[in-house]
Amino acid sequence: MSDLSMFFAQNAAVEVAEEFVVSERFKDKDGKAGKWKLRSITEDDNQELRKSATKKTKGKNGLYTSDLDTNDYLSKLVVACVAYPDLKNAEIQKTYGVMGAEKLLRKMLLPGEFSNLMEKVQAMNGFDRDMNEMVEEVKN
């Protein structure tokens, strides 16, 4: 018989935490690329993110359907997983002329940097495939 205790809550790792160089453009005082601190989230947290990125649209015959805004969801997922820098910090937001963590992230990063960060966050949270593929699969 197998040992089920490995699945007990107290034996499960709470979250995955990693440091990741998102961009060589952000340097510390010694001139080294600044590392961002990333963390994983729980499926409960993920469901909340999905829910907040889902919009109801009126379809045929007045029926409403739920549509996941993938870009909004992925932005929320990345923000939820960035522990450092604090994307909700008003001072950082002010320097970029934006309000809100998602807007800050999109203003701070180049498209490729954002894409690399998004891929890292997805991998940390156990997504082995591209999120867009998974969303399309769920829709069909």
N, C-alpha and C positions, 0 to 999 in steps of 0.2 A: 504494500500500500504506500502511496506517495505521501510526502510531508506537505500538507496544505498550509502549514504555518508561514511558508514563504509568501503567501498571498494576504496575510493579515496586514491591516492598515499600518501598524507600527513597524513592519518590516519592508514596506514599500518606500522607495525613494520619493520624497515629496515633490521635487522638481529637478529638472536638469538645468544646470547653470554653466555658461561658457562665456569666454571673452572672445571678441571677434573684431578684427580691423575692418571696418566698413569702408573707410576711405583713407588714402594716404594724404588727403588734403587737410585733415585735422591732426595737428602735431602738438605734442606736449612741450613743456618748457625746455626739454633736452633735444627737441627736434625729432623725436620718435613718433611714429603714427599712433594716435590715440586709440585705445581699445574700448569698444563698447561692451557692456555687460548685458548678456541676454539670459532670459529664463524661460522655462516652459510653463504652460498653463494646464489646468485641468479641463476635462470635457465639459464640466458644468460651466466654467468660464467661457469655453468655446461656444457653447450653446447660446449664451447671453450675447456674445459678439455676433453670431449668425442672426439671432433674433433682431438685434438692433440694425443690422444691415439688410433686413428683408422688408420689402415694401409690398403693400397690397395694391393690385391694379385691377380696374374694372374691365372685365372682358365681355365676351358675347353674352347676350341675354341677361345682362346685369350681374353675372356671376363674378366674384372676385377671385383672383389667383395670387399666390405668393411668389414674388420674384426676388431672388437673392442678388443683390448688387455686389458682384464679386470684387470689384475694385475697392468698394467701401469696406467689405469684410476683411480683405487682405490688409488694408491700411490699419484697421482696428486691431487685427491679430498682431501685426508687427509692433504697434504702439504698446499693446498689452505685454509683449515679451521683451521690450527694451527696458532694462532696469537702470542703466546708466548710459548716456546722460539722461537726466530727468527731462523728458520731453514736455512735461506739464509745467516746467519752470517758466514763470512769467518773464524773467530777465532774458532768457535765451529766445523766447518767442518774440520779445520786443526787438531784439537785435535783427531779426529777420523780417520784422514788420507783419507778423501774423498772430492770430489768436487761435489756440487749439493745437493739440499734439499732432494730429494727423496732418494738418496744414503745415506745421513746422517741419515734419519729416519730409514732406514733398518739396518744401522750399530748400531744405538743407542739402539734400542729396541729388546727385545726378541720376538719370534713369537707370544706368547700369549698376550704380551703387545700391539704389533702392531694390533692384531686382536681385542682386546678390544677397542683400540683407533678408529679403523675403524668402529666398530659397533656404537660407540658413535657419530662419525661424521655423519654416515648415518642417525641415529635417529634424530639428530639436523636438518638435511636437509629434513626431512619429508619422508624418506624411511622407510616404515613399515616392509618391507620384506627384506630378504637377497638379496644383490645386484646381486649375482651370479644367483639366481633364476630369477630375473628380466631380466638379460642379456639373459639367455636361452630362456625365454618366448618371448623376442623380436626377437631372431634369428628364432624361429619357426613360 
